[in-house]
Amino acid sequence: MTVTESQFQYMVEAMTSDLIRLVMENEQLTMPEAFDRVYNSKTYEHLHNPKSQLYYQSPGYVYACLCGEA
C-alpha cells in the first residue's frame, strides 16, 4: 500500500505524540525531557525514513526500539 506524503506526515506526527506520552509515563520524565529524548533519538530519525516503514508499527513496538538505543 502506498501512502501520500500528507498521510505519511500525519502517521509520523501521531507516532511521535504516542512516543512522547509513553516516555513520560514509563520513564517519569517531564514533557520537555520526553521531547528531547524522542527528538534526539535514532528511532525518531528512522521514523522519518519512509523506507523503514516504522510508522506502520505499533507505538509499543517503536517505543521498544527507542528503549533499545540506551
C-alpha positions as CSV (number, residue, x, y, z in Angstrom):
1,M,0.0,0.0,0.0
2,T,1.3,3.4,-0.9
3,V,0.7,6.4,1.3
4,T,0.7,10.0,0.2
5,E,3.2,12.5,1.7
6,S,0.5,14.1,3.8
7,Q,-0.6,10.6,5.1
8,F,3.0,9.8,5.9
9,Q,3.5,13.1,7.8
10,Y,0.3,12.5,9.8
11,M,1.3,9.0,10.8
12,V,4.8,10.2,11.9
13,E,3.3,13.0,13.9
14,A,0.8,10.7,15.6
15,M,3.5,8.2,16.4
16,T,5.7,10.9,17.8
17,S,2.9,12.0,20.0
18,D,2.4,8.5,21.3
19,L,6.2,8.0,21.9
20,I,6.4,11.2,23.9
21,R,3.4,10.1,26.0
22,L,5.0,6.6,26.6
23,V,8.3,8.1,27.5
24,M,6.6,10.4,30.0
25,E,4.6,7.6,31.6
26,N,7.2,4.9,31.6
27,E,10.3,6.9,32.4
28,Q,8.7,9.6,34.6
29,L,10.2,12.4,32.5
30,T,8.8,15.8,32.1
31,M,7.3,16.8,28.8
32,P,10.4,18.8,27.7
33,E,12.7,15.9,28.7
34,A,10.5,13.5,26.8
35,F,10.6,15.7,23.7
36,D,14.3,15.8,24.0
37,R,14.6,12.0,24.4
38,V,12.4,11.3,21.4
39,Y,13.6,14.1,19.0
40,N,17.3,13.3,19.6
41,S,17.0,9.6,19.0
42,K,18.0,7.3,16.1
43,T,14.5,5.9,16.3
44,Y,13.0,9.3,15.5
45,E,15.4,9.6,12.6
46,H,14.3,6.2,11.3
47,L,10.7,7.1,11.8
48,H,11.1,9.9,9.3
49,N,12.5,7.5,6.7
50,P,9.5,6.1,4.7
51,K,11.6,3.1,3.6
52,S,11.9,2.0,7.2
53,Q,8.1,1.6,7.5
54,L,8.5,2.2,11.2
55,Y,5.4,4.5,11.0
56,Y,3.3,1.3,10.3
57,Q,4.3,-0.3,13.6
58,S,2.5,0.0,16.9
59,P,3.6,2.7,19.4
60,G,4.7,-0.1,21.8
61,Y,7.0,-1.6,19.2
62,V,8.5,1.7,18.3
63,Y,8.9,2.6,22.0
64,A,10.8,-0.7,22.4
65,C,13.1,0.4,19.6
66,L,13.7,3.6,21.4
67,C,14.4,1.9,24.7
68,G,16.9,-0.4,22.8
69,E,19.0,2.6,21.9
70,A,20.2,3.1,25.5
